[in-house]
Amino acid sequence: KQPVFTRHQVNASENILAGDFVNVWNNGGTANVRRADATNPARFANGYSLVAINATFAGVVKAIGCNTSISPLVAGFVWLSETVIGGYQATAPVAAGSTIHPLGFGVPTQGIFYTPQLGILI
């Protein structure tokens, strides 16, 4: 049985805000974290951060679970935002070149229950 990693200690390559959906990526052989972005297929979401992480500092990134640092206004599925880097939106992106990347299910006052999924490039 292989271990399941649900949290990672990773250095940030840019400032991360509390609640951001993030992309852990290979930066010259070193794992780094940056804000996920639906307009850039290379910056797909593969986790989130519950706290802010300053660039070049290490922080904890969660790979699955409830992102309690943000609270959606209505219950329902949420997608990676095509207008707010690291954010989410209540409708799937529609712009050419964006990625439809489901993040999970949002519950008001609770957070977004993040489940890793693949995105589809428009």
C-alpha positions in Angstrom: 0.0 0.0 0.0 1.4 3.4 -1.0 1.1 6.4 1.3 -1.3 9.1 0.4 0.1 12.6 0.8 -2.6 15.2 1.6 -0.3 18.0 2.8 3.1 19.2 1.4 5.6 21.7 2.7 6.6 23.6 -0.4 8.5 26.9 -1.1 6.4 29.6 -2.8 7.7 31.1 -6.1 5.2 34.0 -5.6 3.0 35.4 -2.9 0.1 33.1 -2.1 -3.0 34.4 -0.4 -4.9 32.5 2.3 -7.5 30.3 0.5 -5.8 30.4 -2.9 -6.0 27.4 -5.1 -2.4 26.6 -6.1 -0.2 24.8 -8.5 2.7 22.8 -7.3 5.3 22.7 -10.1 8.8 21.7 -11.0 11.0 24.8 -10.8 14.4 23.7 -12.1 14.2 20.4 -10.2 12.7 21.8 -7.0 9.0 21.7 -6.1 7.5 25.2 -5.8 4.0 26.5 -5.4 2.3 29.3 -7.2 -1.3 30.5 -7.7 -3.4 28.4 -10.0 -4.8 30.2 -13.1 -7.5 28.9 -15.5 -6.1 31.1 -18.3 -2.8 29.2 -18.2 -3.0 25.4 -18.7 0.4 24.9 -17.1 -1.0 26.5 -13.8 -3.8 24.0 -13.1 -4.9 23.6 -9.5 -3.5 20.6 -7.6 -4.1 22.0 -4.1 -4.8 25.0 -1.9 -3.3 26.9 1.0 -5.2 27.8 4.2 -2.7 30.5 5.1 -0.8 33.2 3.2 2.7 32.2 2.1 5.3 34.9 1.1 7.4 34.3 -2.0 10.6 32.3 -1.3 9.2 31.0 2.0 7.9 27.5 2.7 4.3 26.8 3.5 1.9 24.0 3.8 -0.2 23.1 0.7 -3.1 20.7 1.1 -3.9 18.3 -1.8 -7.5 17.4 -0.8 -10.0 18.4 1.8 -12.0 21.5 2.8 -10.6 24.9 2.0 -12.1 26.7 5.0 -10.2 30.0 4.3 -12.8 31.0 1.8 -16.6 30.7 1.8 -18.8 30.7 -1.3 -22.0 32.7 -1.3 -24.2 29.9 -2.5 -23.9 26.1 -2.4 -22.8 24.3 -5.6 -20.0 23.3 -7.8 -17.1 25.7 -8.3 -14.4 26.1 -10.9 -11.0 27.6 -11.1 -11.4 31.3 -11.9 -10.5 32.7 -15.3 -10.4 36.3 -13.8 -8.9 36.0 -10.3 -5.6 34.1 -10.1 -5.8 31.5 -7.3 -9.6 32.1 -7.0 -12.8 30.3 -7.9 -16.0 31.1 -9.7 -19.5 29.7 -9.6 -19.8 29.0 -13.3 -17.4 27.2 -15.7 -15.0 29.3 -17.7 -16.1 30.0 -21.3 -13.2 32.1 -22.8 -11.2 30.4 -25.6 -7.8 29.4 -24.1 -9.2 29.0 -20.6 -9.4 25.7 -18.8 -12.6 24.3 -17.4 -11.2 23.0 -14.1 -13.7 21.8 -11.5 -12.4 22.4 -8.0 -15.2 20.8 -5.9 -18.3 21.7 -4.0 -18.9 24.9 -2.1 -21.0 25.2 1.1 -21.7 28.7 2.5 -20.0 29.3 5.9 -18.1 26.0 5.5 -15.7 26.4 2.6 -15.0 24.6 -0.6 -14.6 20.8 -0.5 -11.7 20.4 -2.9 -11.3 17.3 -4.9 -8.5 17.1 -7.4 -9.8 16.8 -11.0 -8.4 17.2 -14.5 -9.3 20.3 -16.5 -10.4 20.6 -20.1 -8.8 23.3 -22.3 -11.4 25.3 -24.2 
